[in-house]
């Protein structure tokens, strides 16, 4: 259960007094849903890739163009600078709504951005996620596309929440437009297999994964760090096809089957990751390792990444200034 974040409350109180942006308005369609609407948005040319063919029909010229934002920063505050955020032109007809953006992201990524409803009654964009959305229902038979490949359910969740959030504020013209998330009829959004957050209430403004990561160690009234259940498994997925040129990811669950040892890595943001290592003699190590290329360090632990395997070395500094290796183990990524 999520505790009370003081920074969250401050942010919420500040934003609650803000009215809706002039580019956002509401209008009911024939089904009675309230829509977030925008004026026609003509954008400059955005990034092109093989994914463009998934969302744009060359034979039909659309009336309008929106921008879909795929955010794979996964908590990294420097996502833009490190090219972890991509933008794609998306042609559509009629009025631009949150539903239009969710449908476009589904076509672009192959993931299911299913939502039940959306409204502007809180002076921003409130989105009610469907239980069929991929981060809630799981991937099932969905085969991930190479450009948007993730290794575990936590990164899948952040990718989907951040991508719809960024697409909304990108297309409705206000980076401070309040966005709120809920699920299954405006209920609290319950998150699975997350390392430090288990739910997002419908009245808590969603401000992107970097904000949540920055406040992941904020304590509640009982002085306990707010946490969800630690990730148990990687998502069911095949590894990227050979020749995939995307940046290697540390994310995943690794096993040393010969000695029944395991390594779980989450929250990789380009410069660090969280880990839980079950090593020799039942010893368990937990922490946040600093990443430099394919090498990461945490105190006397050194991780070396090599595709689907990671070597882990624990050393100690002796009095005679020489290091002694306590163990060197090799862990292999698993796919459920």
N, C-alpha and C positions, 0 to 999 in steps of 0.2 A: 504494500500500500504506500502510495507516494506520500511523503511528509510535506509539511509546509515549508516552501522555500521563501526566505525573506526577500531575495532579489526578485523572485517571480511576482510576489505580491506588490512590490514597489512598481515593477514594470506594468502589471495589470492595472493598478490604480492610475498610473500616468496615462495609459492608453485608453482607459475607459472613458475619459473625458473628451476624447477626440471624436469628431464626427466622421462620417464616411467620406472618402475621397470623391471629388466631383465626377470622376470617370466611372464611379460605381453607382448603380441604381438597381432597383428591384422591380420585376414585372412578373406576373403570374402567367404560366402557360396553361394549356387545356387540361393538364393533369393536376393542376393546383399547386405545383411546385413553385417556390420563389427562386428567381434566377438572379445571379450577379451578372450584370450586363455591361458592356463596354462599347464605346464608339468604335467604328471600323478602325483597325490598326494597320497601317501600312509600314512595314519594317524594312530596314536595310538588309542586305544579303547576310545571312548568318552562316555558320559552319556547315559544310557539306560533307557527306560521307555515304557509305553504302546504305546507311539507315534511311536516307532520303526516299529511296524507292518504296519503303514500307508505309509512308504516310502521304505521299503526293502522287496523284494520278496524272501522268503526262498528257493523257487524252482529254482531260476535262480541266478547263481553266477556272479556278475557284474565284468567288466574288471577293474574298478578303484573305489576309494573311496574318497569322498569329506566330508567336515564337514559343516553342516548347523548350524547356530548360531541363536537362538531365544533370542532377547534382550527385556526384560520386565522391564528394569531399569527406563524407562520413565523420563529421566532427572537426575536420581540419579548418581552422579559421582563414587559412591562406589558400582556399580552394581555387579561387580565381587565378591567383598568381601561379599556382602549380598546375594549371590546366586540368583540374579535376571537374570542372563545370563546363558543359557543352550546350550550345544553342542550335536549334534547327527550325527552319521555316516550315510552317504548317498551313496549308490552304484549307479554308472552310467556307461554307455558305451560310447566310443568315446572320443571326445575332451571336456574338461571342459570349459564352458562359463558362462557368467552372466545369460544367459537364463536357463542353467542347474540348477543353484542355485535357481532362481526364481521358476522354476517348482518344485524343491524339497521342498522349503518352502511352496508352495501351498499344496502339498501332506501331509506334516508334520502337518501344523497348521489347514488346512481346509479353510483358508482364500485365497482369490484370489490375488496372487502376479503377476497379468498380466502386462507384459511390451510389448511395441511396438518394441523397437530396443535398441541396445547398441553398443558403439563404444569406441575406445581407441585414437581417434584423438587428444584429449587434453593432452595426456601423462598420462592418468589415465583411469578410467572407467566412461563413461557417460551413463546414463540409462534414457530412455524415457518411463515413465509410461503410461499404457493404461487407458482410462477412465473407463474401467471395473474393475480396481483394487478395492478391497473392501473398502479402505479408501477414495476413490473418489466416487464410485458408491453406497456405503452403503452395509450392510450385506445381504439385501434381504431375501432369504430363507435359507441362510447359518446358521447352528446351531453351535455356538462356542464350541470348545473342552475344556474340563475342565482345562487342563494343561496350556492353553494359553488364559484364559477367561479375558476379559476386560469389563468395565462397560460403557464407553462412547466413542464418536467418536474421541476425542482428544487422548486418550490413544491408540486407535486402530491405528491412524495415526503414532504416534511415534513408536509403536511396529513394524509396517511394514517397515517404513523408516529405523529404526535402525537395524532390523534383516537382511535386504538385504545388507545394508552398512557393517555390521560386517562380514557377510558371504563372501562378496567380499574380504575384506582385510585379512580375515583369510585364504582363499584358494589361493590367489595370492601372499602371502608371504611377504607383506610389510605393516606394520601398518600405514605408512604415504602415502600410495597410494591415490592420489586424486580421490574422487568420486563426480560426479555431477549428479543432478536430474533435470528432466524436465517432461513434459506431453504432450500428444496429438500432436506429431510432433515437439518436441524440443521447446515447448513453456514454459513460466514460469509456475512452479508448483503452482497451486492455492490450498490453504489448507482451509478446512471448519471447522467451530466451534472450532477454536483454541483460546487460551486465550491471546497470546502475539505476534503471528506471523501469517500473512495471506498469504504469498507467499515466494517461494524460486526461485530466478532467475537461469537460466541454467548455468550461468558463476560463480555462487557462490559455492565454495567447501562445500559439506556436510560433517560435522565432528562429527555427532552424537548428540542426544538430550542433553546430559550434556553440550556441548559447547553452544547450543542455550539457555538453561536455565541459564547458568552462565552469559550470556550477555543480558538477557531479559530486564534489566533495563538500557541498554545503550541508550543514547539519540541521536537523529539525528540532522540535521542542524537546525531544527526549535525548538529544545529543547523539543520535545514531545517524550515520550516513544513510541517505535514502538510496535503497538498492532494490533491484528486481532479482529474480532468480538468475544465477549464472547460466550462460549458454550450455546446453547439454549435448547438442549434436550440430554438425554442419547440415545445411539444407541438402535435399536430394538434388544432385546436379552432376553433370559430366564436366570434366575439365575442359578448358578452352582447346579448340582444335590446334594442331601443330602449325606453327607459323604465325600465330596470333601475336600482334606487335604491341599489345597493350602493356602498361606498366605491371610488373610482377606484384603480387599481393601476398602479404604475410598471413592474412586471415586464414583461419581453418583449425581443424582438429587433427592432431598428429599422434601416431602410435609407434612405440617400439615394442612390437608384438613378442619378441623373444623374451623380454623381461617384464612384460605387462606394465609398461610405463607409458605415460601419455603427456601431451603438451597441447594446451588449448590457447589459441591466440585470438584476441578480439580487439575492437576499437582501434584498428590501425588507421592512422590519419596522415601517413606520409612521413612523419617525423618521430612517431612513437607508437607503441601498442601495449595493451594489457595482456598479461599471460598468467596461466596457472600450470605449473610443471610438477608432475608426479614422477619423482626420480628414484634413485637407489634407496634401498632400505625403507621404503615408504615415506621418504622425506618429500615435503611439498613446499614449493617456492611460488610466491605470488608477488606481482609488482607491475611496474610500468617501465618498459625498456626503451632507451633512446636509439633511434634508427639512423644509420649512416650508410645509404646504399643497400648492399645485401648483408650488412653486419649490424647487429644490435647488441647493446650492452646494458646490463643491470647489475651494479655492484661487481661481484666476482664472476658473474655469469656472462658468457659470450654466445650469441646466437649467430649462425651463419646460414643464410638462405640460399638454397640451390634448387629452384623450381618446386617440385613436390616433396622435397626433403629438407630438413633443417638439422644441422649438427649443433649440439649444445655442449659447451665446455665449462666446467666449474674449476676454478683455480684458487689457490691461496698463496698469499705472500709470506715467505719465510723470513726469519730474522736475518739470514745471510744475504737478503735482497734477491734471492732466486724465487721463482714461482714454481709451485708444485701442482700438477693437474690432479684433481680429486676424481673426476670422471669426464669422459667424452662419450656422448651418446648420439645416435642418429635416429631421428623421428620421421615417419612417412605420413604425408597427408592422406586422410581417408575420405571416401565418398560413399555416403549411405545409399 
